[in-house]
């Protein structure tokens, strides 16, 4: 296929992904109140009587739109992963193509697991940060600031949990092997810690460990998968 053909194929895949995001956004908009309650629940658990306020006439509308787009993108993630596969599939061998659908399923599961761990960690991270204020400082947080923080927090966990799939894909393409991954343990642990420190919005050591710990465990599981599954 010539260059323009590849660009046309990429455009088609992007259009289908955007359509999926649009459909997911409409679905998420239908349940925007439930998604909002879901995101605010960790904050309410810490401060049951606290209320999130908005300060501009258009802020509530923009928040609902942002929540809907965030939820729609997550709902559309299987379609996005599938379209990515369809774009690269012509360049793969028949043996390599057999791995794609299982890897997409694992990507979706890891994304969900990351979001779940992130949600479990969100309340603990907030509690850790609010405790620094003691009794002298009372948190008064706007809805825009909190929801931006919560969505970024959850997305950081969800995306970070997906990295083992790309390590496994690199091994399947013979870029790395299990022996090389074992030798890189120390450097990988350091990279995971630095990455977790950069992408976690709270910046506290508790949240860093809550993200870095599962990521390193997933790395070790990936080594075992590369060693036994690919060899077989």
C-alpha positions, 0 to 999 in steps of 0.5 A: 500500500502506498503512503497515501493508502496508509494515511487513508486507512489511518483516517478510517480507523480514527473516524471509527474510533471517534464515532465509538467515543461519540456513542460512548459519550452519549451513553455516559451523558445519559448516566452523568448523575450516576458517574458524578456520584461515583466520582464524588463518593470518595470525597464524601466519605472523608467529609460527609457534609461537604458540598462541591460548588461551582463558581461560574454560570456555565461551569456545571454544563462544562463539567457534565460534558467533561464527565460524559467525554471521560466516561465515553472514552473509557466505554469506547476503549475496546473499540479503540484498541480493536481499531488500532489492531486493524490498522497494524494487522496487515503488517503482522504474520499469521502467528502474530495475529493470533495474539492480538485479540487476547492482548486486546482483552487483557488490555481492557481487563488491565484498564478496568483493574487500574481504574478499580485500584485507582478508585480504591486509592483515591479516598486514601490519597485524599485523606492523606493530603487533607490530614496535613491541614489538621483542624486549622485548615478546612478544605473548600474545594470547587467541583471543577478542581476536584473532578479534574483531579479525580478523573486524572487520578483514575486515568493515570492508574488505568493507563499505567496498568496497561504497560505489561501488554506492550512489554509482552508484545515487544517480547512476541516481536523478539525485541526482548526476552524473559532473560533480558527482562529479568536482568532489567529488574532493578532499572525497571523498578526505578523507572516504575517509581519515577513514572509513578511519581510523575503521573500521580497527581497527588505527589504523596508517597502513599499514592506512589506506592499504591501505583508502583507496587501493582505495576511492578507485580504486573511486570513480574507476571509479564516475565512469567508470561513471556517465559512460559506462554511464548516458549510454548 
